[in-house]
Amino acid sequence: MKVALMGLGNVGRNLLRILDEEENRISQACGSAIEIISASDSSGTALFRQPIRPKDLLNAKVKGSFPTGFTEGSIDDVLEMKPDAIIDMSPATKDGNRELGIYLKAIKHGSHIITANKSPLALHWKEIMDEARLNDISILHEATVAGGVPIFNFVKFSCGPSSIITFHGIVSLTANYVLNLMAKGIDFKYAVKKAQEMGIAEADYTDDTSGLDAARKSVILANALYNRNYTLKDIKYSGIEQLSPDDIMEHGKKMRLVTDLKMVNGKFELFSGFRTLQDEDFCLTIGETSLGYELVTNNSGTLRLYSTHDGPRETASAVVNDIMILARSIQR
C-alpha cells in the first residue's frame, strides 16, 4: 500500500519507528507492505523515486533534512503519484482550511485519508464526510481524539448492537497534567515547561491550556458517536486561564478537563471544560499522564478504557493501526 506522509514531528517520527520495528508483523497482518512514496513537513515535500524505508527517512530527518534521492514537489505532485492513502500527522491549523483543501483534492484523486489532525474534522466534518461518501473514500481518524486509547474502532467493531447513551472522559492530556501540578503549588509556566520536557505538551501549548484541543476532540466525538454535524462554533469551552488561583488551590486535585456527551429527553448535550468531580468518578482514578473514558451503552453495559500513559508513540500506534485496517480493506 502506497502512502504519503504529512507531518514528521513527534507523532510522525514515532510512526516511522513503529513501521521499522514492526515491519514483519504489519506486512503479515495486512497482506502487503507499507511503502512511503512521499513525505511533507514544514521544510517542504519530498517525492521519492523509489519507496523509502522508514528507518532511512527517520535517520535523515533527525539530522535535519530529507534523505538523498528525492524530487522536491507539492501536494499536487504527491496526488499525481496516486497514493492509496494520505497520512496526516501535521499540526492543526486554526481554521482547518489548509487541510480541507488537501483532503478534498485527495478524495477526488481516489486517495483514502488517515488523520491524527483534529482541526479539519472539528471544523469541516460534514463537507469532508459527504465528499468521502460520494467518492467511496475512507476517512480513518482514531488518533484524533484519545491518543493510543481506541474509541472509534472499539465502538465500531466491539459495540455493534449498542447505542451510546453517555460518554464521559479525559481526551486531552496537557491541560489536566498542568492543572495537577498547579494544584500542588507549581506555577503555570514551570508546569507547562515540565509537560513539554515529557513530550506531553507542544512548543505552542496554547491550544491545550485554552481548552481548544479538548473542544476539537469533543466535536469529533459528538459527530462520530452521535451522528451530528457540529463544528467548533457549536460548543462553548474553557481552559486553565478561566480558573482562578483560589479555585485551583481549593478544588484542583479533584478538577479535570472532561468531555461529556449524552442524550437527555431526546436532546443532545455536549460539554467540554473543567469540572470538580466526585470522589467515585472514573476520571479521578486514572493517572496524571493517562487518557480514558467511560461509555454507558444500552446493550453492552458500562465500559471503561484508559491508558496508564499516553504520548506521541501511543498516538502514532493508533495511526499505524488505522493504516493496517485500511490495508486489509484494500486487499479485500
BANUMAR-937363 format. One line per 8 residues: number of its first residue (from 1); their letters; for each residue x, y, z of C-alpha. Coordinates in pm, 1 decimal. Example, Ala and Ser with C-alpha at 12.3 -4.5 7.8 and 13.67 -1.06 7.14 Angstrom:
BEGIN
1	as	1230.0/-450.0/780.0; 1367.0/-106.0/714.0
***
This chain:
BEGIN
1	mkvalmgl	0.0/0.0/0.0; 147.4/332.1/-109.4; 125.5/610.3/149.0; 210.8/980.4/150.5; 310.6/1120.9/489.1; 220.1/1471.1/606.3; 394.2/1579.6/925.5; 721.0/1444.3/1066.1
9	gnvgrnll	708.2/1583.3/1419.7; 685.2/1374.4/1738.1; 397.0/1161.0/1611.2; 538.3/1125.0/1259.5; 879.2/1014.4/1381.2; 729.7/761.8/1619.8; 520.7/627.7/1332.5; 841.3/572.6/1133.6
17	rildeeen	995.1/388.9/1429.1; 692.2/159.8/1459.8; 683.6/90.8/1084.5; 1052.6/-2.5/1101.6; 1042.5/-209.8/1420.7; 720.0/-393.7/1336.9; 768.6/-429.3/961.8; 715.5/-806.5/951.0
25	risqacgs	417.4/-800.7/1186.7; 248.4/-523.4/987.2; 307.5/-672.4/642.4; 190.0/-1018.5/754.3; -123.5/-877.0/918.6; -203.4/-654.5/620.2; -112.6/-890.5/340.9; 100.4/-617.6/184.7
33	aieiisas	395.5/-394.2/259.4; 352.9/-26.3/350.8; 551.3/183.9/100.6; 630.7/550.8/170.5; 631.1/737.8/-161.9; 642.5/1095.7/-28.5; 685.4/1295.1/292.0; 593.9/1653.3/377.7
41	dssgtalf	674.0/1877.2/671.1; 747.8/2244.7/736.2; 1064.7/2221.2/525.2; 881.6/2108.9/210.7; 764.9/1798.0/26.0; 991.4/1517.3/-93.7; 884.6/1275.8/-368.0; 1080.4/950.4/-360.2
49	rqpirpkd	1168.3/784.3/-690.0; 1170.7/450.7/-507.9; 977.5/383.5/-186.0; 1193.6/483.1/107.9; 1248.9/269.5/415.3; 1104.7/423.2/734.8; 1440.2/395.8/913.9; 1622.1/586.3/638.5
57	llnakvkg	1365.4/866.5/639.4; 1374.3/888.1/1018.9; 1753.9/899.3/1038.4; 1768.7/1172.7/775.7; 1504.9/1388.4/944.4; 1671.9/1352.3/1283.7; 1978.6/1505.3/1115.2; 1759.4/1786.9/980.8
65	sfptgfte	1696.8/1709.9/614.1; 1530.1/1472.8/370.5; 1748.8/1183.3/250.4; 1918.0/1198.4/-87.4; 1743.4/1071.3/-398.0; 1422.8/1271.6/-383.3; 1245.4/1525.5/-600.1; 1105.9/1838.7/-443.5
73	gsiddvle	735.4/1881.2/-513.8; 393.3/1993.3/-395.4; 77.8/1821.6/-271.1; -49.8/1820.2/-630.3; 262.5/1630.6/-734.4; 204.5/1384.8/-449.0; -151.8/1316.4/-562.3; -35.2/1258.0/-919.2
81	mkpdaiid	166.0/965.6/-777.5; -169.3/801.4/-684.1; -104.4/717.4/-318.3; -351.1/473.7/-165.7; -364.0/693.2/142.8; -266.8/1035.0/273.0; -143.1/1007.0/633.3; -191.4/1345.0/803.4
89	mspatkdg	8.2/1397.8/1124.1; 68.7/1768.3/1065.9; -4.7/2032.8/1332.2; -362.5/2157.1/1344.0; -431.9/2494.3/1185.5; -676.6/2738.0/1343.2; -934.6/2724.4/1062.1; -862.9/2381.9/911.0
97	nrelgiyl	-880.1/2528.2/560.3; -535.1/2409.5/450.6; -618.4/2052.6/546.4; -968.8/2076.6/397.5; -825.3/2173.1/58.7; -579.5/1883.9/65.3; -842.1/1630.5/175.0; -1090.1/1731.8/-94.5
105	kaikhgsh	-819.1/1707.6/-361.3; -708.9/1369.1/-227.5; -1064.4/1237.2/-229.7; -1108.6/1344.8/-592.5; -785.2/1160.5/-678.5; -909.9/841.7/-509.4; -676.5/855.0/-208.6; -807.2/748.1/130.3
113	iitanksp	-725.8/963.9/434.4; -588.9/864.1/773.3; -553.2/1156.8/1008.3; -434.5/1248.3/1355.7; -506.0/1614.6/1276.6; -812.7/1735.9/1467.9; -872.2/2073.5/1304.1; -1023.3/1971.0/966.7
121	lalhwkei	-1270.3/1725.3/1120.1; -1368.1/1962.0/1401.9; -1435.1/2246.2/1159.1; -1535.4/2080.7/829.6; -1675.5/1740.1/927.1; -1984.3/1741.3/706.9; -1809.1/1866.0/393.6; -1528.6/1610.1/425.2
129	mdearlnd	-1751.3/1315.2/512.8; -2012.0/1394.1/246.5; -1743.6/1415.3/-21.6; -1582.7/1092.9/100.7; -1914.2/905.1/84.3; -1983.3/1030.5/-267.6; -1645.6/902.4/-383.6; -1635.7/579.3/-177.6
137	isilheat	-1332.6/700.1/19.1; -1245.7/604.8/377.0; -1164.5/867.6/641.4; -997.1/697.6/939.1; -934.9/918.7/1241.1; -873.3/706.0/1550.6; -573.4/915.7/1656.6; -762.1/1247.3/1656.9
145	vaggvpif	-919.7/1203.1/1999.6; -762.8/991.6/2273.5; -409.2/919.8/2160.7; -349.5/545.9/2177.0; -677.5/466.7/2355.6; -915.9/320.6/2096.1; -1261.8/473.4/2075.6; -1396.2/477.2/1719.1
153	nfvkfscg	-1262.8/135.2/1621.1; -1367.9/-2.1/1959.6; -1724.6/121.4/1918.4; -1740.9/11.7/1554.7; -1602.6/-338.7/1598.0; -1693.1/-424.9/1958.9; -2019.0/-240.3/2034.9; -2212.8/-302.1/1715.4
161	pssiitfh	-2550.4/-383.9/1873.6; -2535.9/-91.6/2118.1; -2624.6/274.9/2126.6; -2400.8/511.5/2323.9; -2612.2/672.2/2595.2; -2335.5/877.1/2759.2; -1967.3/944.4/2702.4; -1759.2/1077.8/2992.1
169	givsltan	-1384.1/1105.6/2966.8; -1048.4/1277.6/2956.7; -938.5/1313.3/2595.4; -679.4/1592.0/2625.4; -377.5/1529.4/2843.3; -176.6/1852.4/2866.2; -430.3/2075.2/3043.2; -500.9/1815.3/3311.3
177	yvlnlmak	-133.2/1745.8/3369.5; -55.6/2117.4/3404.3; -352.5/2172.9/3638.1; -245.7/1877.9/3851.7; 96.0/2038.9/3902.7; -57.5/2380.5/3972.0; -279.5/2225.0/4241.0; 45.0/2120.3/4412.3
185	gidfkyav	162.5/2482.8/4417.3; 372.6/2483.6/4099.5; 330.6/2793.7/3883.8; 176.9/2776.6/3536.5; 490.7/2841.6/3330.1; 700.4/2580.2/3510.7; 418.1/2326.1/3485.5; 397.4/2382.1/3109.5
193	kkaqemgi	775.5/2350.4/3077.8; 762.7/2018.5/3264.4; 489.8/1894.4/3029.8; 699.6/1995.8/2729.0; 1005.8/1814.6/2864.6; 797.3/1497.4/2898.4; 677.1/1525.5/2538.5; 318.1/1582.3/2652.5
201	aeadytdd	287.6/1949.1/2552.1; 372.6/2103.4/2216.0; 606.2/2401.3/2180.4; 291.0/2607.6/2123.4; 85.8/2480.8/2414.6; -195.9/2736.6/2398.3; -442.9/2512.3/2212.1; -415.8/2266.7/2501.5
209	tsgldaar	-428.4/2500.4/2800.0; -706.2/2713.9/2649.4; -927.6/2407.0/2612.8; -932.3/2431.7/2231.6; -767.8/2091.4/2182.7; -1028.2/1921.6/2402.8; -1309.8/2110.5/2229.6; -1195.2/1991.7/1886.6
217	ksvilana	-1188.6/1633.3/2010.4; -1530.3/1672.4/2172.7; -1682.5/1790.5/1844.2; -1532.4/1493.0/1658.7; -1668.5/1256.6/1923.7; -2016.0/1407.9/1900.3; -2016.4/1378.6/1522.6; -1876.6/1025.3/1506.3
225	lynrnytl	-2062.0/867.2/1800.2; -2393.9/1051.5/1777.0; -2417.4/1125.7/1404.7; -2402.7/1504.2/1448.2; -2265.9/1766.0/1212.1; -2121.5/2001.6/1471.9; -1832.0/2243.1/1435.7; -1637.8/2437.9/1696.3
233	kdikysgi	-1897.2/2715.3/1663.4; -2148.9/2484.0/1832.2; -1954.6/2440.9/2155.4; -1853.2/2666.5/2442.2; -1529.4/2558.0/2603.6; -1292.2/2679.3/2872.2; -933.4/2628.9/2978.6; -691.0/2688.7/3261.6
241	eqlspddi	-689.1/3062.9/3200.3; -1052.9/3083.3/3313.1; -975.9/2924.6/3652.2; -891.7/3145.4/3947.6; -590.3/3067.8/4170.5; -832.0/3010.5/4460.1; -1031.4/2756.7/4256.5; -716.1/2571.6/4161.6
249	mehgkkmr	-582.2/2552.9/4516.5; -921.0/2458.0/4666.7; -1056.6/2220.9/4402.9; -761.9/2148.7/4168.9; -693.7/1796.5/4297.9; -1045.8/1689.8/4201.7; -1081.9/1912.5/3897.5; -1041.5/1771.5/3546.9
257	lvtdlkmv	-1088.8/1893.4/3191.1; -1352.8/1648.2/3074.6; -1576.7/1578.4/2777.7; -1937.8/1485.9/2846.9; -2180.0/1375.9/2574.1; -2531.7/1249.5/2634.1; -2889.2/1234.0/2515.1; -3139.6/1385.9/2761.8
265	ngkfelfs	-3510.2/1358.4/2677.8; -3429.5/1336.6/2309.9; -3196.5/1637.2/2323.1; -2821.4/1606.2/2270.8; -2590.0/1774.1/2521.2; -2221.1/1847.2/2462.8; -1979.0/1976.7/2726.9; -1604.6/2036.4/2720.9
273	gfrtlqde	-1441.6/2211.9/3014.8; -1323.3/2186.3/3373.9; -1543.4/2023.6/3635.1; -1490.7/1936.3/4000.0; -1558.9/1562.7/4013.2; -1698.7/1337.9/4284.5; -1459.7/1101.5/4462.2; -1601.1/794.3/4287.3
281	dfcltige	-1568.7/944.7/3938.4; -1377.3/718.7/3699.7; -1175.7/1014.1/3565.2; -1019.3/1069.9/3909.8; -891.9/712.7/3925.4; -666.7/723.2/3618.6; -312.0/859.8/3630.6; -196.0/1212.2/3559.9
289	tslgyelv	-46.6/1103.2/3227.0; -349.5/894.9/3130.2; -632.2/935.7/2884.2; -954.1/742.8/2916.5; -1331.0/737.6/2906.9; -1647.2/571.2/3030.4; -1923.7/466.4/2793.2; -2273.5/384.7/2911.5
297	tnnsgtlr	-2448.2/176.8/2645.8; -2792.1/23.4/2614.9; -2676.2/-332.6/2539.5; -2303.1/-360.7/2616.3; -2320.4/-223.8/2970.1; -2086.5/38.9/3112.8; -1741.3/21.0/2955.5; -1421.1/189.8/3069.2
305	lysthdgp	-1099.0/217.2/2869.9; -786.1/407.8/2966.7; -411.6/416.5/2921.7; -159.9/417.2/3203.6; 47.9/660.2/2996.2; -17.2/833.9/2668.4; 217.8/1024.7/2442.6; 340.0/1058.8/2082.4
313	retasavv	427.1/689.0/2043.7; 81.5/580.1/2153.8; -77.7/827.6/1913.0; 147.6/701.5/1634.6; 42.6/346.0/1717.3; -322.7/445.4/1663.7; -229.0/588.2/1322.4; -46.7/267.7/1227.2
321	ndimilar	-347.9/64.3/1336.0; -567.1/268.9/1100.5; -313.5/208.7/822.8; -340.3/-165.5/887.0; -721.3/-156.1/886.4; -720.5/31.5/556.9; -460.0/-200.2/404.2; -668.1/-506.9/486.8
329	siqr	-976.0/-338.6/343.3; -792.3/-260.3/17.3; -666.0/-619.2/-0.3; -1021.2/-748.0/33.0
***
